């Protein structure tokens, strides 16, 4: 089980993050939240990355204490999030905290966190690999062609937000830039990994994608 810790942003502000027990001998993975906030589901992923993957794992609280289960409120919180601040302040602070532990650092995220994963991979250095689950940022904020590290993506073919065409655009952009991604498309809807949402959760697909995620990080963070 992890615990909440306080982190300091480059601008001096503070926020919390949920972190597993840390071992300097292990590589680390940052887990970025969905639009619901740093809820129990994201904490469960952190714990699972630590217990099953053998990684140091941490999830920064990008909403700074706000969590919701209401989709309208979640949409409002995501749409009012300072995305540049989340990337260049909260994620940078989390990355720099992990740097003190030593070892390579990966980053992954779901939905909104998937979009921020692409943004962090495209705009920041210090990461050795990235995994995105069904999220993509506006191209003017972060273009996948700017990702220079190994990148894996998991998407649902029935997703009406990150559509198959959007996934194809990621593939074309990254291949054109000389960094072919490893992308997987499943017969599933958006949020197929979220077991707290039975209307879209696909257990077999979730487990298959998670196994691929662990293998990817074990390869590139070794």
N, CA, C and O of each residue as an XYZ file, in Angstrom:
888
protein
N       0.837     -1.202      0.000
C       0.000      0.000      0.000
C       0.870      1.250      0.000
O       1.895      1.306      0.680
N       0.455      2.242     -0.762
C       1.193      3.484     -0.842
C       0.765      4.482      0.209
O      -0.016      4.169      1.108
N       1.289      5.689      0.082
C       0.965      6.756      1.016
C       1.023      8.092      0.291
O       1.644      8.204     -0.766
N       0.376      9.100      0.857
C       0.413     10.441      0.315
C       1.639     11.179      0.837
O       1.955     11.112      2.024
N       2.326     11.882     -0.059
C       3.464     12.704      0.324
C       3.285     14.096     -0.266
O       2.505     14.287     -1.198
N       3.998     15.049      0.272
C       3.973     16.413     -0.249
C       5.141     16.627     -1.202
O       6.263     16.205     -0.926
N       4.868     17.288     -2.329
C       5.900     17.648     -3.289
C       5.853     19.153     -3.543
O       4.812     19.791     -3.380
N       6.988     19.707     -3.943
C       7.084     21.139     -4.223
C       7.341     21.358     -5.701
O       8.257     20.771     -6.277
N       6.526     22.210     -6.311
C       6.650     22.534     -7.726
C       7.807     23.492     -7.964
O       8.256     24.150     -7.026
N       8.298     23.588     -9.189
C       9.340     24.571     -9.490
C       8.949     26.000     -9.125
O       9.816     26.809     -8.794
N       7.642     26.323     -9.180
C       7.201     27.674     -8.850
C       7.013     27.898     -7.361
O       6.610     28.981     -6.938
N       7.313     26.852     -6.547
C       7.201     26.971     -5.109
C       5.894     26.479     -4.524
O       5.786     26.326     -3.307
N       4.900     26.228     -5.355
C       3.645     25.687     -4.867
C       3.799     24.237     -4.428
O       4.748     23.558     -4.821
N       2.869     23.774     -3.621
C       2.933     22.402     -3.126
C       1.677     21.630     -3.522
O       0.612     22.212     -3.728
N       1.820     20.340     -3.620
C       0.702     19.446     -3.907
C       1.060     18.072     -3.366
O       2.189     17.846     -2.930
N       0.112     17.166     -3.392
C       0.361     15.830     -2.887
C       0.461     14.818     -4.023
O      -0.006     15.059     -5.136
N       1.074     13.693     -3.719
C       1.168     12.573     -4.648
C       1.033     11.290     -3.860
O       1.439     11.210     -2.701
N       0.458     10.284     -4.501
C       0.330      8.965     -3.890
C       1.473      8.102     -4.393
O       1.620      7.905     -5.599
N       2.289      7.582     -3.469
C       3.514      6.901     -3.866
C       3.630      5.550     -3.172
O       3.252      5.396     -2.011
N       4.158      4.582     -3.902
C       4.446      3.272     -3.335
C       5.711      3.358     -2.497
O       6.398      4.380     -2.507
N       6.020      2.292     -1.775
C       7.319      2.224     -1.104
C       8.413      2.338     -2.154
O       8.335      1.706     -3.208
N       9.424      3.134     -1.873
C      10.475      3.385     -2.844
C      11.717      2.564     -2.546
O      12.111      2.385     -1.393
N      12.321      2.073     -3.617
C      13.557      1.306     -3.533
C      14.503      1.866     -4.592
O      14.220      1.746     -5.784
N      15.619      2.476     -4.188
C      16.537      3.067     -5.163
C      17.058      2.076     -6.204
O      17.563      2.485     -7.249
N      16.938      0.785     -5.926
C      17.423     -0.214     -6.868
C      16.433     -0.459     -8.008
O      16.758     -1.157     -8.968
N      15.221      0.115     -7.909
C      14.186     -0.136     -8.908
C      13.960      1.082     -9.802
O      14.146      2.217     -9.361
N      13.559      0.854    -11.060
C      13.126      1.974    -11.898
C      11.768      2.481    -11.425
O      11.109      1.844    -10.603
N      11.359      3.630    -11.951
C      10.140      4.280    -11.469
C       9.168      4.577    -12.602
O       9.567      4.749    -13.754
N       7.885      4.635    -12.253
C       6.836      4.976    -13.217
C       5.885      5.983    -12.591
O       5.390      5.779    -11.483
N       5.633      7.073    -13.311
C       4.616      8.044    -12.922
C       3.295      7.615    -13.542
O       3.242      7.296    -14.730
N       2.220      7.604    -12.743
C       0.879      7.249    -13.205
C       0.011      8.505    -13.159
O      -0.129      9.126    -12.105
N      -0.570      8.880    -14.297
C      -1.371     10.106    -14.381
C      -2.860      9.785    -14.417
O      -3.307      8.891    -15.136
N      -3.600     10.526    -13.635
C      -5.011     10.260    -13.356
C      -5.937     10.497    -14.538
O      -5.595     11.196    -15.491
N      -7.121      9.895    -14.452
C      -8.229     10.214    -15.346
C      -8.868     11.529    -14.904
O      -8.410     12.161    -13.952
N      -9.920     11.930    -15.596
C     -10.557     13.215    -15.263
C     -11.290     13.200    -13.929
O     -11.745     14.246    -13.466
N     -11.412     12.034    -13.303
C     -12.096     11.938    -12.006
C     -11.236     12.473    -10.855
O     -11.764     12.869     -9.815
N      -9.916     12.484    -11.045
C      -9.020     12.905     -9.975
C      -8.196     11.741     -9.453
O      -8.233     10.641    -10.003
N      -7.457     11.996     -8.393
C      -6.621     10.963     -7.783
C      -7.503     10.122     -6.862
O      -7.497     10.294     -5.643
N      -8.254      9.215     -7.468
C      -9.202      8.403     -6.708
C      -8.616      7.029     -6.379
O      -7.451      6.747     -6.662
N      -9.449      6.186     -5.778
C      -8.965      4.870     -5.343
C      -8.522      4.005     -6.520
O      -7.620      3.180     -6.375
N      -9.144      4.184     -7.678
C      -8.765      3.389     -8.849
C      -7.336      3.700     -9.279
O      -6.569      2.786     -9.584
N      -6.972      4.973     -9.305
C      -5.609      5.348     -9.690
C      -4.618      4.885     -8.622
O      -3.521      4.433     -8.948
N      -4.995      4.996     -7.366
C      -4.119      4.509     -6.293
C      -3.912      3.000     -6.429
O      -2.820      2.494     -6.168
N      -4.951      2.288     -6.835
C      -4.851      0.838     -7.042
C      -3.866      0.528     -8.169
O      -3.113     -0.442     -8.084
N      -3.870      1.341     -9.216
C      -2.917      1.135    -10.308
C      -1.492      1.365     -9.813
O      -0.587      0.604    -10.157
N      -1.285      2.412     -9.004
C       0.038      2.654     -8.429
C       0.493      1.445     -7.625
O       1.615      0.968     -7.790
N      -0.382      0.953     -6.755
C      -0.035     -0.209     -5.940
C       0.263     -1.431     -6.807
O       1.156     -2.220     -6.498
N      -0.488     -1.576     -7.887
C      -0.294     -2.726     -8.766
C       0.997     -2.616     -9.561
O       1.684     -3.616     -9.766
N       1.332     -1.418    -10.008
C       2.607     -1.232    -10.710
C       3.774     -1.596     -9.802
O       4.791     -2.116    -10.261
N       3.621     -1.320     -8.511
C       4.676     -1.642     -7.555
C       4.722     -3.130     -7.255
O       5.792     -3.738     -7.268
N       3.552     -3.721     -6.982
C       3.533     -5.116     -6.533
C       3.749     -6.107     -7.671
O       4.476     -7.085     -7.504
N       3.129     -5.870     -8.827
C       3.240     -6.798     -9.947
C       4.376     -6.441    -10.905
O       5.001     -7.322    -11.495
N       4.633     -5.152    -11.051
C       5.661     -4.722    -11.990
C       7.034     -4.597    -11.377
O       8.043     -4.662    -12.080
N       7.079     -4.415    -10.051
C       8.365     -4.234     -9.401
C       8.945     -2.847     -9.594
O      10.159     -2.662     -9.515
N       8.069     -1.855     -9.850
C       8.521     -0.491    -10.055
C       8.229      0.368     -8.830
O       7.296      0.086     -8.077
N       9.022      1.408     -8.633
C       8.564      2.513     -7.810
C       7.452      3.191     -8.609
O       7.618      3.449     -9.801
N       6.330      3.480     -7.969
C       5.214      4.078     -8.702
C       4.648      5.243     -7.909
O       4.599      5.213     -6.680
N       4.218      6.278     -8.639
C       3.720      7.491     -7.994
C       2.691      8.160     -8.890
O       2.847      8.193    -10.110
N       1.634      8.696     -8.277
C       0.593      9.421     -9.006
C       0.456     10.815     -8.419
O      -0.026     10.954     -7.295
N       0.863     11.852     -9.140
C       0.674     13.218     -8.647
C      -0.803     13.597     -8.661
O      -1.540     13.220     -9.573
N      -1.229     14.341     -7.650
C      -2.606     14.809     -7.583
C      -2.734     16.089     -8.402
O      -2.495     17.186     -7.898
N      -3.106     15.939     -9.647
C      -3.141     17.077    -10.571
C      -4.299     18.026    -10.299
O      -4.283     19.166    -10.763
N      -5.301     17.576     -9.557
C      -6.417     18.439     -9.180
C      -6.231     19.052     -7.797
O      -7.088     19.802     -7.329
N      -5.127     18.741     -7.146
C      -4.792     19.334     -5.849
C      -5.916     19.165     -4.828
O      -6.376     20.127     -4.212
N      -6.342     17.909     -4.671
C      -7.306     17.575     -3.623
C      -8.718     17.343     -4.092
O      -9.536     16.844     -3.321
N      -9.037     17.679     -5.313
C     -10.408     17.508     -5.794
C     -10.579     16.137     -6.449
O      -9.762     15.722     -7.271
N     -11.639     15.453     -6.077
C     -11.995     14.151     -6.650
C     -13.508     14.133     -6.816
O     -14.237     14.675     -5.985
N     -13.975     13.509     -7.888
C     -15.412     13.440     -8.107
C     -15.784     12.119     -8.764
O     -14.941     11.450     -9.362
N     -17.028     11.759     -8.651
C     -17.574     10.626     -9.375
C     -18.640     11.061    -10.359
O     -19.251     10.232    -11.034
N     -18.863     12.367    -10.438
C     -19.880     12.919    -11.323
C     -19.254     13.327    -12.654
O     -18.329     14.140    -12.663
N     -19.727     12.791    -13.772
C     -19.089     13.082    -15.057
C     -19.143     14.547    -15.459
O     -18.213     15.041    -16.096
N     -20.206     15.250    -15.105
C     -20.274     16.671    -15.443
C     -19.223     17.466    -14.674
O     -18.567     18.345    -15.233
N     -19.068     17.153    -13.395
C     -18.060     17.834    -12.585
C     -16.657     17.460    -13.067
O     -15.764     18.305    -13.119
N     -16.473     16.173    -13.420
C     -15.170     15.732    -13.920
C     -14.816     16.463    -15.208
O     -13.673     16.880    -15.397
N     -15.797     16.618    -16.092
C     -15.566     17.336    -17.339
C     -15.174     18.784    -17.059
O     -14.270     19.326    -17.695
N     -15.862     19.401    -16.106
C     -15.534     20.789    -15.751
C     -14.122     20.885    -15.183
O     -13.370     21.793    -15.538
N     -13.763     19.960    -14.308
C     -12.432     20.014    -13.698
C     -11.345     19.805    -14.742
O     -10.310     20.471    -14.699
N     -11.564     18.894    -15.673
C     -10.573     18.673    -16.725
C     -10.456     19.895    -17.625
O      -9.352     20.309    -17.979
N     -11.605     20.475    -17.996
C     -11.588     21.600    -18.924
C     -11.018     22.869    -18.307
O     -10.600     23.777    -19.025
N     -11.000     22.938    -16.981
C     -10.434     24.110    -16.319
C      -9.035     23.836    -15.766
O      -8.433     24.710    -15.142
N      -8.522     22.636    -15.992
C      -7.167     22.326    -15.537
C      -6.142     23.142    -16.324
O      -6.261     23.296    -17.539
N      -5.152     23.654    -15.631
C      -4.031     24.335    -16.270
C      -3.096     23.251    -16.820
O      -2.221     22.763    -16.106
N      -3.284     22.882    -18.079
C      -2.502     21.788    -18.655
C      -1.010     22.106    -18.706
O      -0.206     21.243    -18.351
N      -0.599     23.309    -19.133
C       0.842     23.612    -19.081
C       1.393     23.528    -17.666
O       2.507     23.050    -17.453
N       0.601     23.998    -16.691
C       1.050     23.907    -15.303
C       1.148     22.475    -14.831
O       2.080     22.117    -14.111
N       0.188     21.646    -15.233
C       0.235     20.232    -14.845
C       1.498     19.571    -15.376
O       2.130     18.779    -14.677
N       1.871     19.900    -16.629
C       3.052     19.296    -17.240
C       4.338     19.879    -16.673
O       5.219     19.146    -16.223
N       4.439     21.197    -16.698
C       5.724     21.848    -16.396
C       5.918     22.151    -14.917
O       6.995     22.585    -14.507
N       4.887     21.925    -14.116
C       5.018     22.127    -12.674
C       4.826     20.805    -11.919
O       5.760     20.309    -11.290
N       3.618     20.239    -11.981
C       3.326     19.030    -11.197
C       4.103     17.810    -11.698
O       4.708     17.089    -10.905
N       4.087     17.582    -13.001
C       4.779     16.406    -13.531
C       6.286     16.590    -13.425
O       7.000     15.636    -13.118
N       6.778     17.787    -13.670
C       8.215     18.040    -13.508
C       8.636     17.810    -12.065
O       9.675     17.199    -11.814
N       7.839     18.292    -11.108
C       8.171     18.084     -9.698
C       8.197     16.602     -9.343
O       9.057     16.154     -8.586
N       7.245     15.840     -9.896
C       7.201     14.400     -9.638
C       8.400     13.703    -10.258
O       9.020     12.843     -9.632
N       8.722     14.072    -11.483
C       9.910     13.518    -12.147
C      11.173     13.830    -11.354
O      12.007     12.948    -11.145
N      11.320     15.072    -10.911
C      12.530     15.458    -10.186
C      12.631     14.747     -8.844
O      13.729     14.431     -8.385
N      11.479     14.494     -8.211
C      11.490     13.710     -6.971
C      12.005     12.301     -7.235
O      12.796     11.771     -6.455
N      11.560     11.696     -8.330
C      12.017     10.341     -8.650
C      13.488     10.321     -9.042
O      14.174      9.323     -8.821
N      13.973     11.405     -9.615
C      15.389     11.461     -9.971
C      16.281     11.279     -8.752
O      17.392     10.762     -8.868
N      15.805     11.698     -7.588
C      16.609     11.547     -6.368
C      16.728     10.094     -5.955
O      17.587      9.740     -5.147
N      15.860      9.244     -6.512
C      15.909      7.819     -6.188
C      16.890      7.064     -7.083
O      17.307      5.952     -6.759
N      17.255      7.676     -8.209
C      18.099      6.979     -9.176
C      17.252      6.085    -10.063
O      16.066      5.882     -9.803
N      17.857      5.559    -11.097
C      17.141      4.663    -11.993
C      16.351      5.397    -13.053
O      16.114      6.600    -12.942
N      15.943      4.667    -14.089
C      15.181      5.246    -15.191
C      13.739      5.512    -14.758
O      13.227      4.921    -13.807
N      13.108      6.428    -15.496
C      11.746      6.850    -15.168
C      10.854      6.698    -16.393
O      11.201      7.144    -17.486
N       9.713      6.070    -16.200
C       8.688      5.988    -17.226
C       7.471      6.783    -16.809
O       7.344      7.179    -15.650
N       6.577      7.016    -17.751
C       5.350      7.755    -17.450
C       4.198      7.113    -18.191
O       4.348      6.680    -19.333
N       3.040      7.050    -17.536
C       1.856      6.459    -18.142
C       0.621      7.199    -17.631
O       0.662      7.836    -16.578
N      -0.484      7.110    -18.389
C      -1.697      7.761    -17.938
C      -2.917      7.266    -18.680
O      -2.819      6.617    -19.721
N      -4.074      7.589    -18.116
C      -5.354      7.103    -18.603
C      -6.282      8.271    -18.891
O      -6.422      9.174    -18.066
N      -6.924      8.260    -20.070
C      -7.883      9.298    -20.434
C      -7.175     10.652    -20.406
O      -6.242     10.858    -21.182
N      -7.585     11.577    -19.543
C      -6.879     12.849    -19.417
C      -5.398     12.621    -19.140
O      -4.539     13.321    -19.675
N      -5.112     11.634    -18.296
C      -3.723     11.313    -17.990
C      -2.978     10.753    -19.186
O      -1.761     10.905    -19.286
N      -3.695     10.109    -20.092
C      -3.067      9.640    -21.322
C      -2.657     10.804    -22.202
O      -1.580     10.796    -22.799
N      -3.533     11.821    -22.280
C      -3.202     13.024    -23.039
C      -1.993     13.729    -22.430
O      -1.115     14.203    -23.150
N      -1.953     13.792    -21.108
C      -0.825     14.425    -20.430
C       0.448     13.602    -20.556
O       1.549     14.153    -20.527
N       0.306     12.288    -20.694
C       1.476     11.444    -20.939
C       2.122     11.805    -22.269
O       3.342     11.947    -22.355
N       1.305     11.953    -23.299
C       1.831     12.369    -24.600
C       2.484     13.746    -24.482
O       3.565     13.974    -25.023
N       1.822     14.659    -23.771
C       2.372     16.004    -23.613
C       3.706     15.970    -22.889
O       4.654     16.635    -23.306
N       3.790     15.205    -21.813
C       5.037     15.127    -21.055
C       6.139     14.483    -21.883
O       7.286     14.930    -21.855
N       5.790     13.429    -22.622
C       6.788     12.742    -23.442
C       7.290     13.644    -24.569
O       8.451     13.556    -24.968
N       6.416     14.509    -25.081
C       6.784     15.387    -26.189
C       7.513     16.645    -25.729
O       8.343     17.182    -26.462
N       7.206     17.121    -24.513
C       7.702     18.432    -24.084
C       8.814     18.389    -23.038
O       9.538     19.368    -22.857
N       8.949     17.252    -22.350
C       9.915     17.167    -21.257
C      10.991     16.139    -21.557
O      10.774     15.212    -22.337
N      12.150     16.305    -20.936
C      13.165     15.264    -20.985
C      13.153     14.497    -19.659
O      12.379     14.810    -18.755
N      14.010     13.505    -19.564
C      14.124     12.764    -18.314
C      13.313     11.491    -18.247
O      13.377     10.774    -17.248
N      12.544     11.191    -19.295
C      11.762      9.963    -19.317
C      12.371      8.964    -20.298
O      12.856      9.346    -21.364
N      12.343      7.688    -19.932
C      12.923      6.645    -20.773
C      11.874      5.924    -21.608
O      12.222      5.260    -22.585
N      10.598      6.039    -21.248
C       9.527      5.370    -21.985
C       8.192      5.925    -21.516
O       8.082      6.459    -20.412
N       7.167      5.793    -22.376
C       5.836      6.303    -22.049
C       4.767      5.349    -22.552
O       4.914      4.733    -23.607
N       3.680      5.232    -21.778
C       2.535      4.399    -22.160
C       1.265      5.221    -21.990
O       1.004      5.768    -20.919
N       0.485      5.299    -23.054
C      -0.752      6.083    -23.061
C      -1.962      5.167    -23.211
O      -1.998      4.298    -24.083
N      -2.947      5.376    -22.347
C      -4.236      4.714    -22.486
C      -5.282      5.741    -22.908
O      -5.595      6.664    -22.155
N      -5.813      5.577    -24.099
C      -6.952      6.317    -24.666
C      -7.022      7.799    -24.262
O      -8.002      8.264    -23.680
N      -5.934      8.520    -24.598
C      -5.935      9.962    -24.407
C      -5.022     10.622    -25.422
O      -4.013     10.038    -25.819
N      -5.358     11.823    -25.845
C      -4.494     12.568    -26.766
C      -4.724     14.058    -26.530
O      -5.871     14.487    -26.414
N      -3.653     14.857    -26.457
C      -3.804     16.298    -26.232
C      -4.055     17.030    -27.542
O      -3.848     16.461    -28.614
N      -4.498     18.283    -27.474
C      -4.576     19.085    -28.696
C      -3.198     19.166    -29.349
O      -2.188     19.315    -28.661
N      -3.163     19.068    -30.667
C      -1.882     19.025    -31.370
C      -1.068     20.293    -31.162
O       0.162     20.261    -31.167
N      -1.769     21.412    -30.979
C      -1.044     22.665    -30.773
C      -0.350     22.705    -29.416
O       0.578     23.489    -29.215
N      -0.794     21.865    -28.485
C      -0.137     21.798    -27.181
C       0.998     20.779    -27.174
O       2.060     21.029    -26.604
N       0.775     19.658    -27.796
C       1.816     18.619    -27.848
C       1.575     17.738    -29.060
O       0.513     17.133    -29.207
N       2.573     17.675    -29.920
C       2.476     16.886    -31.151
C       3.206     15.566    -30.953
O       4.377     15.564    -30.574
N       2.537     14.440    -31.204
C       3.202     13.138    -31.042
C       4.508     13.000    -31.819
O       5.370     12.210    -31.436
N       4.666     13.754    -32.901
C       5.900     13.657    -33.675
C       7.116     14.116    -32.878
O       8.251     13.805    -33.237
N       6.876     14.858    -31.791
C       7.980     15.352    -30.962
C       8.412     14.355    -29.894
O       9.352     14.619    -29.144
N       7.737     13.215    -29.819
C       8.124     12.181    -28.854
C       9.359     11.453    -29.384
O       9.341     10.927    -30.497
N      10.406     11.424    -28.608
C      11.665     10.806    -29.030
C      11.988      9.529    -28.258
O      13.009      8.893    -28.520
N      11.133      9.148    -27.314
C      11.387      7.965    -26.483
C      10.463      6.823    -26.915
O       9.484      7.064    -27.621
N      10.755      5.586    -26.505
C       9.844      4.476    -26.801
C       8.436      4.777    -26.281
O       8.266      5.218    -25.145
N       7.437      4.533    -27.122
C       6.058      4.907    -26.799
C       5.116      3.759    -27.136
O       5.162      3.192    -28.228
N       4.262      3.432    -26.173
C       3.237      2.400    -26.373
C       1.873      3.015    -26.090
O       1.721      3.806    -25.159
N       0.873      2.645    -26.905
C      -0.472      3.175    -26.707
C      -1.523      2.087    -26.747
O      -1.393      1.107    -27.480
N      -2.582      2.273    -25.941
C      -3.695      1.317    -25.865
C      -4.999      2.083    -26.093
O      -5.304      3.043    -25.385
N      -5.766      1.637    -27.100
C      -6.942      2.384    -27.513
C      -8.101      1.441    -27.809
O      -7.901      0.269    -28.129
N      -9.323      1.973    -27.697
C     -10.517      1.209    -28.007
C     -11.064      1.584    -29.365
O     -11.217      2.766    -29.672
N     -11.357      0.594    -30.175
C     -11.848      0.876    -31.531
C     -13.246      1.490    -31.527
O     -13.681      2.048    -32.535
N     -13.960      1.389    -30.384
C     -15.301      1.953    -30.279
C     -15.309      3.301    -29.547
O     -16.368      3.841    -29.229
N     -14.126      3.826    -29.289
C     -13.981      5.097    -28.578
C     -14.374      6.246    -29.501
O     -13.824      6.373    -30.594
N     -15.326      7.088    -29.071
C     -15.732      8.206    -29.923
C     -14.995      9.493    -29.574
O     -15.300     10.546    -30.134
N     -14.021      9.426    -28.649
C     -13.153     10.575    -28.357
C     -11.798     10.372    -29.045
O     -11.426     11.121    -29.949
N     -11.079      9.355    -28.603
C      -9.829      9.001    -29.287
C     -10.191      7.935    -30.318
O     -10.052      6.738    -30.070
N     -10.646      8.384    -31.452
C     -11.172      7.506    -32.491
C     -10.044      6.766    -33.205
O      -8.880      7.140    -33.065
N     -10.369      5.722    -33.967
C      -9.338      5.046    -34.767
C      -8.569      5.999    -35.672
O      -7.379      5.792    -35.912
N      -9.227      7.040    -36.179
C      -8.529      8.013    -37.026
C      -7.497      8.795    -36.218
O      -6.407      9.080    -36.712
N      -7.835      9.137    -34.989
C      -6.886      9.840    -34.123
C      -5.670      8.959    -33.852
O      -4.532      9.428    -33.869
N      -5.927      7.684    -33.604
C      -4.829      6.740    -33.367
C      -3.958      6.611    -34.611
O      -2.731      6.569    -34.519
N      -4.595      6.548    -35.762
C      -3.853      6.482    -37.020
C      -2.979      7.719    -37.208
O      -1.856      7.626    -37.702
N      -3.502      8.874    -36.812
C      -2.733     10.111    -36.933
C      -1.491     10.082    -36.044
O      -0.436     10.584    -36.434
N      -1.613      9.494    -34.844
C      -0.454      9.340    -33.959
C       0.592      8.460    -34.629
O       1.779      8.785    -34.642
N       0.139      7.351    -35.181
C       1.031      6.424    -35.860
C       1.768      7.115    -37.008
O       2.989      7.009    -37.119
N       1.030      7.813    -37.849
C       1.626      8.474    -39.014
C       2.632      9.540    -38.576
O       3.717      9.646    -39.149
N       2.271     10.327    -37.561
C       3.153     11.404    -37.097
C       4.456     10.858    -36.542
O       5.531     11.381    -36.834
N       4.358      9.800    -35.736
C       5.564      9.268    -35.098
C       6.432      8.503    -36.086
O       7.658      8.600    -36.032
N       5.821      7.747    -36.984
C       6.592      7.040    -38.005
C       7.306      8.053    -38.903
O       8.467      7.867    -39.267
N       6.597      9.122    -39.252
C       7.196     10.148    -40.096
C       8.370     10.848    -39.434
O       9.275     11.338    -40.109
N       8.349     10.891    -38.092
C       9.437     11.527    -37.355
C      10.560     10.550    -37.012
O      11.543     10.924    -36.373
N      10.407      9.293    -37.443
C      11.465      8.320    -37.234
C      11.425      7.587    -35.912
O      12.412      6.964    -35.520
N      10.289      7.649    -35.209
C      10.150      6.947    -33.936
C       8.852      6.144    -33.939
O       7.872      6.558    -33.321
N       8.831      4.993    -34.632
C       7.593      4.211    -34.735
C       7.082      3.785    -33.355
O       7.845      3.221    -32.571
N       5.815      4.042    -33.044
C       5.254      3.648    -31.756
C       4.752      2.206    -31.778
O       4.621      1.592    -32.836
N       4.482      1.693    -30.610
C       3.842      0.382    -30.466
C       2.406      0.643    -30.023
O       2.160      0.927    -28.851
N       1.459      0.548    -30.952
C       0.072      0.883    -30.672
C      -0.816     -0.351    -30.755
O      -0.662     -1.189    -31.643
N      -1.747     -0.444    -29.812
C      -2.682     -1.563    -29.778
C      -4.113     -1.026    -29.793
O      -4.441     -0.084    -29.071
N      -4.951     -1.632    -30.616
C      -6.360     -1.274    -30.680
C      -7.192     -2.494    -30.299
O      -6.963     -3.596    -30.798
N      -8.152     -2.286    -29.415
C      -8.968     -3.385    -28.885
C     -10.442     -3.142    -29.216
O     -10.876     -2.003    -29.388
N     -11.190     -4.221    -29.301
C     -12.634     -4.109    -29.503
C     -13.256     -3.680    -28.181
O     -13.777     -4.501    -27.426
N     -13.194     -2.389    -27.919
C     -13.635     -1.863    -26.630
C     -13.944     -0.384    -26.767
O     -13.602      0.252    -27.764
N     -14.599      0.149    -25.741
C     -14.936      1.560    -25.688
C     -13.875      2.303    -24.883
O     -12.922      1.705    -24.384
N     -14.055      3.598    -24.767
C     -13.183      4.410    -23.929
C     -13.241      3.885    -22.485
O     -14.285      3.421    -22.027
N     -12.116      3.965    -21.783
C     -12.023      3.600    -20.362
C     -12.194      2.102    -20.118
O     -12.666      1.699    -19.056
N     -11.819      1.287    -21.078
C     -11.978     -0.168    -20.914
C     -11.141     -0.738    -19.778
O     -11.385     -1.863    -19.343
N     -10.150      0.023    -19.283
C      -9.309     -0.472    -18.187
C      -9.914     -0.199    -16.810
O      -9.480     -0.780    -15.816
N     -10.907      0.674    -16.750
C     -11.431      1.133    -15.464
C     -12.471      0.164    -14.905
O     -13.619      0.147    -15.350
N     -12.060     -0.633    -13.935
C     -12.939     -1.670    -13.388
C     -14.089     -1.090    -12.570
O     -15.037     -1.807    -12.249
N     -14.022      0.201    -12.227
C     -15.116      0.829    -11.479
C     -16.237      1.294    -12.404
O     -17.246      1.825    -11.941
N     -16.060      1.093    -13.720
C     -17.078      1.486    -14.680
C     -17.525      0.249    -15.478
O     -17.069      0.029    -16.600
N     -18.422     -0.552    -14.885
C     -18.805     -1.824    -15.505
C     -19.424     -1.694    -16.881
O     -19.442     -2.657    -17.647
N     -19.936     -0.504    -17.205
C     -20.577     -0.338    -18.510
C     -19.568     -0.330    -19.655
O     -19.945     -0.540    -20.808
N     -18.281     -0.090    -19.354
C     -17.259     -0.076    -20.400
C     -16.063     -0.992    -20.091
O     -15.268     -1.298    -20.980
N     -15.944     -1.419    -18.851
C     -14.794     -2.236    -18.440
C     -14.774     -3.576    -19.179
O     -15.790     -4.263    -19.284
N     -13.589     -3.926    -19.689
C     -13.389     -5.205    -20.360
C     -12.226     -5.912    -19.665
O     -11.062     -5.602    -19.915
N     -12.551     -6.856    -18.801
C     -11.540     -7.470    -17.933
C     -10.419     -8.131    -18.721
O      -9.246     -7.916    -18.416
N     -10.752     -8.925    -19.718
C      -9.732     -9.647    -20.468
C      -8.822     -8.681    -21.224
O      -7.605     -8.862    -21.258
N      -9.418     -7.660    -21.826
C      -8.633     -6.675    -22.558
C      -7.782     -5.852    -21.601
O      -6.628     -5.545    -21.899
N      -8.346     -5.496    -20.457
C      -7.588     -4.734    -19.463
C      -6.348     -5.500    -19.029
O      -5.259     -4.934    -18.937
N      -6.519     -6.792    -18.762
C      -5.384     -7.598    -18.313
C      -4.351     -7.770    -19.419
O      -3.148     -7.742    -19.158
N      -4.811     -7.946    -20.644
C      -3.883     -8.076    -21.766
C      -3.070     -6.791    -21.953
O      -1.859     -6.840    -22.164
N      -3.741     -5.656    -21.874
C      -3.041     -4.383    -22.057
C      -2.072     -4.132    -20.906
O      -0.984     -3.595    -21.116
N      -2.457     -4.513    -19.703
C      -1.578     -4.288    -18.551
C      -0.330     -5.155    -18.648
O       0.768     -4.706    -18.318
N      -0.496     -6.392    -19.097
C       0.665     -7.271    -19.286
C       1.621     -6.668    -20.312
O       2.838     -6.708    -20.134
N       1.069     -6.115    -21.374
C       1.903     -5.465    -22.391
C       2.601     -4.231    -21.820
O       3.759     -3.964    -22.142
N       1.899     -3.484    -20.978
C       2.489     -2.307    -20.346
C       3.666     -2.694    -19.460
O       4.733     -2.084    -19.532
N       3.470     -3.705    -18.627
C       4.548     -4.142    -17.736
C       5.759     -4.626    -18.529
O       6.896     -4.288    -18.200
N       5.519     -5.410    -19.564
C       6.623     -5.922    -20.386
C       7.368     -4.781    -21.067
O       8.595     -4.800    -21.155
N       6.627     -3.791    -21.544
C       7.221     -2.636    -22.223
C       8.132     -1.866    -21.266
O       9.271     -1.542    -21.604
N       7.626     -1.582    -20.089
C       8.431     -0.842    -19.132
C       9.629     -1.661    -18.644
O      10.715     -1.119    -18.440
N       9.429     -2.949    -18.461
C      10.568     -3.774    -18.015
C      11.674     -3.786    -19.064
O      12.856     -3.866    -18.730
N      11.288     -3.708    -20.322
C      12.287     -3.670    -21.394
C      13.028     -2.336    -21.430
O      14.254     -2.302    -21.543
N      12.277     -1.242    -21.334
C      12.882      0.067    -21.593
C      13.353      0.797    -20.336
O      14.051      1.807    -20.433
N      12.981      0.297    -19.167
C      13.454      0.927    -17.933
C      14.543      0.112    -17.248
O      15.025      0.487    -16.179
N      14.927     -0.988    -17.856
C      15.943     -1.841    -17.247
C      17.295     -1.140    -17.183
O      18.267     -1.717    -16.697
